[in-house]
Amino acid sequence: MKPKNLIKLLLAIFFVFASTQSFAKTIKWSMQGDSLTLDPHAQNEGPTTMVSRQIYEALVTRGLDMSIGPQLATDWKTTNPTTWVFNLRKDVKFSDGQKMTSEDVVFSILRAQQPTSDFKEYISTVTSVKALDEFTVEIQTRDPNPILLNQLSNIFVMSKKWCHENFAIVPQNWDAGQETFSATNSMGTGPFKITLREPNTKTVFKKNTRWWGNVEHNITQIQLLPIKNAATRVAALLSGEIDLVTDAPVQDLDRIRSSGGHKVESTPQMRTIFLGMDQAADKLRSGNTGDNPFKKKEVRQAFYQAIDIQAIKKKVMRGLSEPAGIITFPGVTGYTKELDKRLPYDVNAAKQLLAEAGYPDGFDIELRCPNDRYVNDEAICTAVVGMLGKIGVNVNLFAQTKSKHFKELKDNQGDFYMLGWGVPTLDSHYVFHYLYESGASWNKVNFSDPEVDAAIRVMEGEVDLDKRNAAIAKAWKIVRDNIAYLPLHHQVISWASKKNVNVPIRPNNEPLFRFSSVD
């Protein structure tokens, strides 16, 4: 080859390579635990929803400022107090090129109401959903529902055709360990699509070129690489193997900040961490009492007052937590600062309460905790073990991965356990409907109170805000006095990334990569 032609060839190769590198923007993202499933209706769990929201969309959604706005629906109206009509976008396609219509929306809402769905409580007031035409959907509710839009923002739309073709008509039965096509594959309308799924190892997202929206990001690929060990996760970030960590360990934040090539952002999260106590079982599954001490409020209060939450904030959370008196956080409808005040830390009072309940020498109990879900979850539980030991309660800590922890908790295997609860609807109803309503799916403390159940019905159907807020306040006072749960703190989250990676942090701890960029 002539030298002149060789030079032209080399220049052409160089420009192609340089062009590819300049436009191929990849974010390598890590957190301690993986999505539990790709089925968008199977598990109502934070990291799972984080993944779903990149590939699936809902009728409405929350933006960067957490306000509700249009997504697959352009607008909506109520034709009477219990009937909503949604007009759909006409230019939406699933990532395989199939047009999305009202039939997909109807199918998805009905799918999310199935017994195996972990989202059925969101839309329990929906009594009917039907297609009025190709791009119009009517939803009817049992009573006037003032928070229907909040709830629908978390009901993702799937392809009816894809689900039928792949035997995914109903959600995966995650609690029973079922494996389905929809658990490891996806087909959404969102800005990204999944091209590789290796659970707990690697998930690859690529830009969906068929997305209907205005592309504000410059990302061509996202790689989710879960790393359970905190030290290993930070080392991977600092070495450049990882670009973004959405659960940066509090103990390493200063070290990350001191790195010239990295940055840290922190914000209060819409999540409260607490401990649950089964107050209904006649006999504990663990322990040595032969009965159930948690049936007695004195015991539950003794546990509460034995926990030094300020010590946990200072030593375990490095100041990045806010002690809680109720299990919801500021910003949620129905939250009041007065209710959020804790009972005083008092070891002597706790001992006296135990003695009054008939356990002057304490007892044995098992505390179940996840070790890869919340910020310093196992370390918090370890601290609680030591604190309860001071009042004579011998606690055996059983910490395990979140997938096993949640599955066994749903299977009623825990007497005393840790849980964290976010409120994606930003309304107290969500907390009561899942955690306090008689027989609710996550009410594993088996709390039951007819006045609270009645208040929940008011929350679902009362449009007079004064009456609704009064019902919420009444319910919070009842459950706060009962002490079915031991509130610990409102969580603070920290994201760490390379300085050239821009992913806006949000209080729900969900990255929206469609608003992100790599410089």
Secondary structure, 3 states (H helix, E strand, C coil): CCHHHHHHHHHHHHHHHHHHHHHCCEEEEECCCCCCCCCCCCCCCHHHHHHHHHHCCCCEEECCCCCEEECCEEEEEEEECCEEEEEECCCCECCCCCECCHHHHHHHHHHHCCCCCCCCCCCCCEEEEEEEECCEEEEEECCCCCCHHHHHCCCCCCCHHHHHHCCCCCCCCHHHCCCCHHHHCCCCCCCEEEEEEECCCEEEEEECCCCCCCCCCCCCEEEECCCCCHHHHHHHHHHCCCCEECCCCHHHHHHHHCCCCEEEEEEEEEEEEEEEECCCCCCCCCCCCCCCHHHCHHHHHHHHHHCCHHHHHHHHCCCCEEECCCCCCCCCECCCCCCCCCCCCCHHHHHHHHHHHCCCCCCEEEEEEECCCCCCHHHHHHHHHHHHHCCCCEEEEEEECHHHHHHHHHCCCCCEEEEEEECCCCEHHHHHHHHHCCCCCCCCCCCCCHHHHHHHHHHHHCCCHHHHHHHHHHHHHHHHHHCCEEEEEEEEEEEEEECCEECCCCCCCCCCHHHCEEC
